[in-house]
């Protein structure tokens, strides 16, 4: 660790200027659905702006409705999937 401290201490401090490639676009995504954020969902769902390669972005808008998981998924926890031990 001391070696890295000595090396980084002597490096020049300069900002990283990242230029967004032309084929990268940003869209506001509804975090509940993973779809494009609809104006109707504002205030009820959270969102985040994420980068996508042009042509790979979501094409559908959120309907503001999230489906509940079927009852059999709600009962799972990490122990239900086992620990990789095949001994019975």
C-alpha positions as CSV (number, residue, x, y, z in Angstrom):
1,X,0.0,0.0,0.0
2,X,2.8,2.3,0.8
3,X,4.2,1.9,-2.7
4,X,0.9,3.0,-4.3
5,X,0.8,6.0,-2.0
6,X,4.2,7.1,-3.1
7,X,3.4,6.6,-6.8
8,X,0.1,8.5,-6.7
9,X,1.5,11.3,-4.6
10,X,3.9,12.1,-7.5
11,X,1.3,12.0,-10.3
12,X,0.1,15.3,-11.7
13,X,-3.5,16.1,-10.7
14,X,-5.6,16.9,-13.7
15,X,-9.3,16.4,-14.5
16,X,-10.5,13.5,-16.6
17,X,-12.4,15.0,-19.6
18,X,-14.6,12.2,-20.9
19,X,-16.2,12.8,-24.3
20,X,-19.5,10.9,-24.9
21,X,-19.3,8.9,-28.1
22,X,-21.8,9.8,-30.8
23,X,-23.5,6.4,-30.6
24,X,-24.3,6.8,-26.9
25,X,-27.6,8.3,-25.9
26,X,-29.1,8.9,-22.5
27,X,-32.7,8.1,-21.5
28,X,-34.6,8.5,-18.3
29,X,-35.6,5.0,-17.1
30,X,-38.3,4.0,-14.6
31,X,-36.5,2.0,-12.0
32,X,-39.6,0.0,-11.1
33,X,-40.1,-1.3,-14.7
34,X,-36.9,-0.8,-16.6
35,X,-38.8,1.0,-19.3
36,X,-38.7,4.6,-20.5
37,X,-40.1,7.0,-17.9
38,X,-43.5,8.2,-18.7
39,X,-44.7,11.7,-17.8
40,X,-47.6,10.0,-16.0
41,X,-45.3,8.1,-13.7
42,X,-43.5,11.2,-12.3
43,X,-44.1,11.5,-8.6
44,X,-45.1,7.8,-8.2
45,X,-42.0,6.1,-9.5
46,X,-38.3,6.9,-9.2
47,X,-36.1,7.2,-12.3
48,X,-32.5,7.5,-13.3
49,X,-30.8,8.6,-16.5
50,X,-28.8,5.8,-18.0
51,X,-26.6,5.6,-21.1
52,X,-27.5,3.3,-24.0
53,X,-25.9,2.5,-27.3
54,X,-28.1,4.1,-29.9
55,X,-30.6,1.5,-31.1
56,X,-30.3,-0.6,-27.9
57,X,-32.4,1.7,-25.7
58,X,-35.8,0.6,-24.4
59,X,-38.6,1.4,-26.8
60,X,-41.6,1.1,-24.5
61,X,-42.8,3.6,-21.9
62,X,-43.7,2.6,-18.4
63,X,-47.4,2.2,-17.8
64,X,-46.7,3.1,-14.1
65,X,-48.1,-0.3,-13.1
66,X,-45.7,-2.9,-11.7
67,X,-46.9,-6.5,-11.6
68,X,-46.6,-8.2,-8.3
69,X,-44.5,-11.3,-8.1
70,X,-46.5,-14.5,-8.1
71,X,-47.0,-15.9,-4.5
72,X,-44.4,-18.7,-5.0
73,X,-41.6,-16.1,-5.6
74,X,-42.5,-14.1,-2.5
75,X,-41.7,-17.1,-0.2
76,X,-38.2,-17.6,-1.5
77,X,-35.1,-16.5,0.3
78,X,-31.5,-17.3,-0.2
79,X,-31.7,-20.6,1.6
80,X,-34.3,-21.9,-0.7
81,X,-31.8,-22.1,-3.6
82,X,-29.4,-24.3,-1.6
83,X,-25.7,-23.7,-1.0
84,X,-24.3,-25.9,-3.8
85,X,-24.0,-28.9,-1.6
86,X,-25.3,-32.0,-3.3
87,X,-25.2,-34.2,-0.2
88,X,-28.6,-35.3,0.9
